[in-house]
Amino acid sequence: MHVRSRWSPHNLHSAGISSTTPLRFNPRWRCTVTGKVFVSHASVDAKLAQLFVDTLVLGGISHDQVFYSSQRGTGISPGADVRGSLRENLSSSSVVVALISEAFLSSPYCLMELGGAWVTEKPTCPVIVPPLGQNEVVRKIGNIQYLTLGDSEDVDKLFADLSDQIREHASISVKMSNLTRAVGDFKAKYSEIISDLSGYGRVQPLNAGSRTGGEVAEEVSSDEAKAPIAPGGTAIEAELYGVSAGNLSIEQTQYNTEVFGEATNNNSAHKTAILTATFYGNSGKIVGRANGIASDIGPGQTNSFTLTSVKPITDYVRYSLQFDSIF
């Protein structure tokens, strides 16, 4: 089966999984550029995103047809509003590529971009980045149709399917010989980058203020102090725009802290929610956050969700739950 990678909030959970049937490049493709490709990625995955974008450019896509936030020439201009720029570029893009890594799943911005793509029914190509596995992705953001960065054959399938999506939805085509050489270069370089990413959240700490959410303690603002707060292990609830969340439980793993919960949609239309659990220490400072998404909640339905931190949060005494965005 050839994966078309078309999703909306209404069919997200019924989407299947990529076939193992090899995909072929079409030698008749030639360049005619009219659309834009939006590449969503976590900041710590910038090297992988750069390599990914370089491969698309070497394959025949011009730099001005790619939005990639980490690169000055293709991303957000200095001094520009980040959220506004992301929203504007997402809206004007024809195809969205999401590099879903462990860091991606812990980034409110990345989850917001992915949720925005689903809600606006943008053709989306989610790419699972090792060492993240299928089961973890399905558990945290739903049973989505995906591509993966695995062995050499997986990489061929990924770029073949992505090229087909870009050609169809953005009217951007590439010459077969150019793309084949570009994919060859990608294979030669990406294994080292993937190896570096395997230590994310486990060995090296993140910098505060990064797009993936630094876990450095910070002062609680007056607004945050008014948020519903409960002692660690006690269930709390939050509600916004007719969507409520609660029935929380917390589990500590070797690499992070996970918050499990349920979200109920009391609206008449499907909703996707971005949520954050904020953890506080004895002094009232924020000692960590866990982020996640409750996707494609049907009218009157309740879906489970998982919020994940970038590293274990063990020194908290209370926590709060809030909605960051609802689509």
N, C-alpha and C positions, 0 to 999 in steps of 0.2 A: 504494500500500500504506500502510495506517495503522500507524504505529510504536507498538508496545505497550510497548517499553522494559523488557522483562522479561529479566533475566540471572541466571545462576548461574555458579559456576566451571566447571560441566560443559558449558555451551553458549556460553561467552564468545567463543571463536575462530570459532564458526560463525555468529555474529550478523551480520546484514546491515547495510545503511546506509540512512539515512532516504530516503524517497521525496520526489519533488518535487510530489506531489499535494497541493493546498491542503486544509487541515483546517478544519472549520467548528465554530463554537461552537453549543452546544445551548441554545436559548432557554428550555427547560423547567427548566434547572438552578436550584435554590434552596438556600439555606444550611441544612445540618444538619451540625454539627461533631462528629466523634467521634475523629479521628486526629490525627497530628502530621506536619509536614513538616520534614525535616532538610536544611539548606542548608550544604553543605561548600564552603569557599573558602579561599584563601590570604589572609594578613593584608594584603598590599599591594593586594588586590582588594576591600578593605572597602567602598569607595564603590560599586562595582558591585554587591556583595552587598546593601548597604543599599537601593539602587534596585530590585533584584530583589525583595527582601522587601516593600518598600513597594508594589510593583505587586500582589503577591499579597494583601496586606492591603486595599488599595483595591478589589481584585476580590471581597472578601467573606470572606477568611480572617482569623480573629482572631489577635491577637499571640501569645496563649498556645498557639496551634497551630503555631507556627514556632520551630524551634531554629536560632539564628544566632549563632555564638560571638562575633562582634565587637560585638554590641549588648548593653548591660547588661541591658535588659529582657527579652531573649529568649535570652541566651547563658548563659555559665558564671558562677556567683555568685562574688563576691570571696572568696578564701581556699579555694575548693574545689579538689579534685584535678583537674587538667586531663584527664588520660587517663581517670580514672574517670568524670568528667562526660560526656566525649565518648562513652565506651562505653555509659553508661547511656542517654543521649539517643538514640544511634543504635539501641540495642536497642528503645526504646519508640516509635520513629518508624515510620510506615506507608509513607512515600515518602522517598527520598533524592534531592536535587538536587545535582549536583557541577558547580561552575563551573570547568572545566578550562582554566587559563591556563598561560603559561610558568612563573609562580611556583608554581602548583599542582603541576606536575610536579617541582618541586625541593623540595617540602615533605614531610618524613616524616609529619607529622600528617595532611596531606591524603591522601597515598597510603594511610595506615593506615585512614582513614575509608572511602575507596573500596574498599579490599580487604575491610574488614569488611562493607560493604554487599553485596558480591558473595558472600562466604562465607555470610552469613546469608540470602541470597537475597531481600534487600529489593528491591522495585520501585525501579529507579534510573533517573534521567534525567540522563545526562551531557551537559553543555552546553559546546561548544568556544568559547572566547573568543578573538577575533582579537587580535593577528596570528597566533596559533597556527593551524596548518592541519591538515587531516585526516591527511595523510601522516605528520606528526611524531607525532600522537597514536597512530596505528596502530603506528608503529615503537617507541614507548616503553611503551605499556600494552596493546597488542593490538588486534585488529580488532573493535572494539566498535561497537554501534549507538549513534548519537549524534544530538543536535540541535545547532544552531549559531546564534550571534549574528552574523548577517550583515546582509543588506539588510532592508527593511521586510517583505517576504514571509516571510523566514526568522524574523523576530521573531513574526509572526502564527502561523506553524506551531509555533514553540517553545511559546508560551503556550497554544495550543489543545491540543496534545498533552499538555503538563504538566497542564492543567486536567482533561483526561480521566483521567490517571493518578491525580491527587489525588481526583477524584470516585469512581473505582472502588475504590481501595485504602485511602483514608483517610476515605471517606464525607463529604468536604467538597465542597460545590458552591457555585458562584458565579452571580450574576445576570449575564446577558449584557451588559446595558447598563453595569454597573459595571466588568466586565473590559475591555470595549472602550475605555472612557475611560482606564482604568489603563494599558493597553497603549499607547494614544496618548501618554500622558505619558512612558512609558518610552522610546519612540522619540525623543521630543524631547530627551531628556537623555543617553541612553547613548552616543551617538557621541562626545561630548566626553570621557567617561570612558574609552572604548576607546582614544581617541587618547593619553590620558595613559599607559595601560598599555603602549603600544607601545614605550616607552622602558625597560621593566623589564629590569634586568640589563645594560643597555647604556650608560646615561649616568649614572644616579644610583645610588650604593652603597646597600645595605640596612643597616638597623640591626642590630647584634648582638642575638641572642636573639629575633628575630622568628620567627613561626611558619613562615616560609619558609626559615629557616636562614641566619643572618648569616655572611658569609665573613671575619669579622675574626679575626685570629690569637688563639689562646688556649693556655693551658698544657695539656700532656698529663697526664691523670690516671694514677695507677698502673695502673688496669685497662687503659686505652688503651695504655700502654707495653708491656703484655704481649700485645697483639694481634699477629697475624702481619703482619710488615712486610717490604716488598721495595723495592728501588730503583725509581725511576720507569722504566716500560717493561717491568718484569719481571713475568711472570704469577704470581699467587698464588691461593690457594684458601681457602674458608671452608665450614663445615658446621654445621648445627643441625637437630635433630629430623628427621634422615633426608633433609634437602635439602642438596645441596652446590652450590657455585658456583665457577667458575674460568674458565680459557681467556680471560683478560682482555687487552684492548688499550685504548689511550688515544688519543683524537683531539682535537686543539685546533681550535676554530672561532673565528670572529671574536668571538662573543658568550659562549662558555662552553667548558668542558671536558667531554667525554663519555667515559664508560667503557663499553666493550662487553664482554659476557661471556655465559656459558651457565650455566643452573641445571638440575640433575638431581634428580628426585624419586624417592627410593628407598622411599617409603611405598606403601601399598595404596589410598590415597585421594588425590583431587586436592588440590593445595596452591597457595597464592599467597604469595609472599615479598616483604617490603620490605627493600631492601638499601642500604647506605651505604658509599662509598669515602671514606676520610679521608686527606688529603694533609698531609705534614709538611715543614717547612723545615729548614735546617741546624741551627738551635738546638734542634730537637725540638718546636717549637710547631706547632700545627695552623694551616695556612694556607688550608685550604679543604675543602669536602666536596661530594660528588656523590651524589644520591639517585635511587632509581628502584624499579620494581616488576617482578617476574617473575610474570606472571599465569597462572592456570589451567594448572599443570603436572600432566599426567596421571601416573598410576602408572607408574614406569619410564621416563618420558619426559624429554627434555631440551629446554628452551625458551631462546631467546636473550633478553637484556634489555639496556637502555641506562640508565645512570645519568648524570644531568646536574647540573652545578653552576650557580649563579646568575650566575657571571661566569668568565672564563678564569682558570685556576690554572696559572701558569707558573713559580713560584719554589719548587716542591717538589723534594725529593730522594728521597723514599720515600713509600709509601702503604700502607694496609691496607684489607681488605674485611671487612664484618661484616653479619650479619642483624639487622635491627631487630625484625621480627615475622614470624611464619609463621602463616597461617590455614589 
